[in-house]
Amino acid sequence: MTATTPRQARSVARLAAVQALYQMEAASAGVEAVIREFTEHRFDRDIEGSTLAQADEAFFGELVRGVVASQGEVDRAVVRRLASGWRLERLDATVRAILRAGAFELAHRADVPTEVVIDEYVELAKSFFEGPEPGFVNGALDAVAQDVRPG
C-alpha cells in the first residue's frame, strides 16, 4: 500500500463523512453507530483487490459529530444562501450532506483555508454528479464562507 499524505487522508475522511451523513439521513441511524461502522468495517479495507487510501479517522469523527451537534446552525447557514423559496429538503440528499459537511468545516475549522474547504467539497460533488451540482455546491459554499468567515 502506498503512503497516504495528511491531505489525502483528510480528503478520504471528507468523502466518508458525506457518506456517513447520507447514511444517517437515509436510514435514520445514530451518529455513534455510523461512526463505529465506518471505523470497524470501511476504513483500511481491501475492496476488489485494492486497498483504499487511509482516512484521517479522528477528522472524520469530528466532521460527522460536528455536523450533527451543530445541524441547526449549519442548516441555517446553508438555507440563508439558497434561492428564495428553496428549502433544504428540496435538495438531493447527497448534495445536502456535502453542503452540511462543507458549511460545518467553514464555520468551525478556521485552520483549514476557505479555498481548500470549498475545493474539496466541489471535488466530492464531481465524484457523485456530472450535472450542475458541483457548480451549485461551489456557489453555495462560497456564499456560506462569506457569512461565516468575513474577510
MARFINU-700086 format. One record per residue (C-alpha): z, y, x. Coordinates in nm, 4 decimals, decimal comma, always signed. Layout:
// residues N
z / y / x
Z / Y / X .
...
END
This chain:
// residues 151
z / y / x
+0,0000 / +0,0000 / +0,0000 .
-0,0816 / +0,3449 / +0,1276 .
+0,1915 / +0,6021 / +0,1641 .
+0,2262 / +0,8460 / -0,1207 .
+0,2773 / +1,2126 / -0,0411 .
+0,5511 / +1,4033 / -0,2244 .
+0,2824 / +1,5956 / -0,4174 .
+0,1108 / +1,2713 / -0,5231 .
+0,4471 / +1,1260 / -0,6245 .
+0,5077 / +1,4315 / -0,8421 .
+0,1595 / +1,4019 / -0,9950 .
+0,2311 / +1,0400 / -1,0877 .
+0,5686 / +1,1478 / -1,2294 .
+0,3975 / +1,4128 / -1,4447 .
+0,1499 / +1,1590 / -1,5792 .
+0,4313 / +0,9161 / -1,6563 .
+0,6331 / +1,1937 / -1,8228 .
+0,3399 / +1,2779 / -2,0516 .
+0,3013 / +0,9091 / -2,1352 .
+0,6754 / +0,8753 / -2,1993 .
+0,6845 / +1,1824 / -2,4252 .
+0,3863 / +1,0482 / -2,6180 .
+0,5528 / +0,7071 / -2,6493 .
+0,8789 / +0,8621 / -2,7666 .
+0,6987 / +1,0537 / -3,0391 .
+0,4719 / +0,7660 / -3,1475 .
+0,7432 / +0,5010 / -3,1531 .
+1,0463 / +0,7211 / -3,2269 .
+1,2041 / +0,5810 / -2,9112 .
+1,5076 / +0,7330 / -2,7444 .
+1,4832 / +0,9195 / -2,4170 .
+1,7048 / +0,6911 / -2,2079 .
+1,5368 / +0,3744 / -2,3387 .
+1,1933 / +0,5082 / -2,2487 .
+1,3043 / +0,6276 / -1,9044 .
+1,4608 / +0,2865 / -1,8394 .
+1,1402 / +0,1088 / -1,9492 .
+0,9295 / +0,3170 / -1,7102 .
+1,1743 / +0,2710 / -1,4240 .
+1,2109 / -0,1045 / -1,4712 .
+0,8628 / -0,2050 / -1,5847 .
+0,5987 / +0,0524 / -1,4986 .
+0,6684 / +0,2186 / -1,1645 .
+0,5635 / +0,0454 / -0,8421 .
+0,3964 / -0,2404 / -1,0279 .
+0,0830 / -0,4249 / -0,9349 .
-0,1842 / -0,3698 / -1,2008 .
-0,5019 / -0,5770 / -1,1796 .
-0,4583 / -0,6242 / -0,8061 .
-0,3874 / -0,2576 / -0,7293 .
-0,0501 / -0,1024 / -0,6703 .
-0,0069 / +0,2319 / -0,8381 .
+0,0940 / +0,5283 / -0,6283 .
+0,4665 / +0,5753 / -0,6172 .
+0,6219 / +0,8158 / -0,8629 .
+0,8980 / +1,0646 / -0,7935 .
+1,1270 / +0,8861 / -1,0369 .
+1,4012 / +1,1496 / -1,0235 .
+1,1472 / +1,4207 / -1,1078 .
+1,0083 / +1,2013 / -1,3893 .
+1,3565 / +1,1636 / -1,5389 .
+1,4223 / +1,5355 / -1,5033 .
+1,0984 / +1,6227 / -1,6851 .
+1,1470 / +1,3801 / -1,9738 .
+1,5166 / +1,4573 / -2,0247 .
+1,4499 / +1,8296 / -1,9836 .
+1,1728 / +1,8404 / -2,2442 .
+1,3903 / +1,6509 / -2,4909 .
+1,7006 / +1,8635 / -2,4246 .
+1,5011 / +2,1890 / -2,4439 .
+1,2478 / +2,0843 / -2,7077 .
+1,3205 / +2,3701 / -2,9484 .
+1,2812 / +2,6294 / -2,6725 .
+0,9753 / +2,4544 / -2,5263 .
+0,8061 / +2,4217 / -2,8655 .
+0,8698 / +2,7896 / -2,9475 .
+0,7172 / +2,8923 / -2,6124 .
+0,4023 / +2,6917 / -2,6926 .
+0,3775 / +2,7909 / -3,0608 .
+0,4036 / +3,1600 / -2,9676 .
+0,0738 / +3,1177 / -2,7824 .
-0,1180 / +2,9107 / -3,0366 .
-0,3763 / +3,0780 / -3,2594 .
-0,2314 / +3,2430 / -3,5671 .
-0,1568 / +2,9884 / -3,8360 .
-0,1668 / +2,6893 / -3,5992 .
+0,1294 / +2,4564 / -3,5920 .
+0,2210 / +2,2301 / -3,3037 .
+0,1875 / +1,9304 / -3,5363 .
-0,1860 / +2,0014 / -3,5746 .
-0,2457 / +1,9338 / -3,2053 .
-0,3295 / +1,5892 / -3,0718 .
-0,0077 / +1,4067 / -2,9733 .
-0,1220 / +1,3756 / -2,6102 .
-0,2014 / +1,7487 / -2,5941 .
+0,1447 / +1,8178 / -2,7407 .
+0,3067 / +1,6028 / -2,4709 .
+0,1061 / +1,7757 / -2,1953 .
+0,1939 / +2,1231 / -2,3252 .
+0,5610 / +2,0367 / -2,3675 .
+0,5924 / +1,8991 / -2,0145 .
+0,3988 / +2,1908 / -1,8671 .
+0,5934 / +2,4536 / -2,0612 .
+0,9233 / +2,2932 / -1,9608 .
+0,8239 / +2,2902 / -1,5955 .
+0,7092 / +2,6534 / -1,6108 .
+1,0352 / +2,7622 / -1,7743 .
+1,2784 / +2,5510 / -1,5728 .
+1,1240 / +2,4753 / -1,2327 .
+1,0797 / +2,8111 / -1,0626 .
+1,0485 / +2,6256 / -0,7292 .
+0,7041 / +2,4973 / -0,8351 .
+0,4337 / +2,7666 / -0,8182 .
+0,2772 / +2,8618 / -1,1524 .
-0,0726 / +2,7725 / -1,0308 .
+0,0412 / +2,4242 / -0,9259 .
+0,2032 / +2,3542 / -1,2634 .
-0,0999 / +2,4708 / -1,4607 .
-0,3466 / +2,2886 / -1,2345 .
-0,1519 / +1,9629 / -1,2534 .
-0,1424 / +1,9601 / -1,6340 .
-0,5068 / +2,0670 / -1,6666 .
-0,5995 / +1,7745 / -1,4404 .
-0,3912 / +1,5448 / -1,6593 .
-0,5723 / +1,6753 / -1,9670 .
-0,9040 / +1,5997 / -1,7918 .
-0,7893 / +1,2406 / -1,7380 .
-0,7358 / +1,1998 / -2,1135 .
-1,0084 / +1,4219 / -2,2634 .
-1,3717 / +1,5125 / -2,1952 .
-1,3961 / +1,7891 / -2,4570 .
-1,2371 / +2,1327 / -2,4864 .
-0,8786 / +2,0130 / -2,4448 .
-0,8444 / +2,0814 / -2,0680 .
-0,9575 / +2,4415 / -2,1227 .
-0,7170 / +2,4726 / -2,4142 .
-0,4301 / +2,3387 / -2,2002 .
-0,5245 / +2,5845 / -1,9236 .
-0,5240 / +2,8825 / -2,1606 .
-0,2061 / +2,7810 / -2,3409 .
-0,0049 / +2,7146 / -2,0234 .
-0,1346 / +3,0315 / -1,8587 .
-0,0125 / +3,2278 / -2,1617 .
+0,3240 / +3,0456 / -2,1634 .
+0,3595 / +3,1263 / -1,7921 .
+0,3119 / +3,4963 / -1,8670 .
+0,6028 / +3,4736 / -2,1114 .
+0,8450 / +3,2615 / -1,9104 .
+0,7547 / +3,3825 / -1,5599 .
+0,6985 / +3,7549 / -1,5965 .
+0,5243 / +3,8941 / -1,2922 .
END
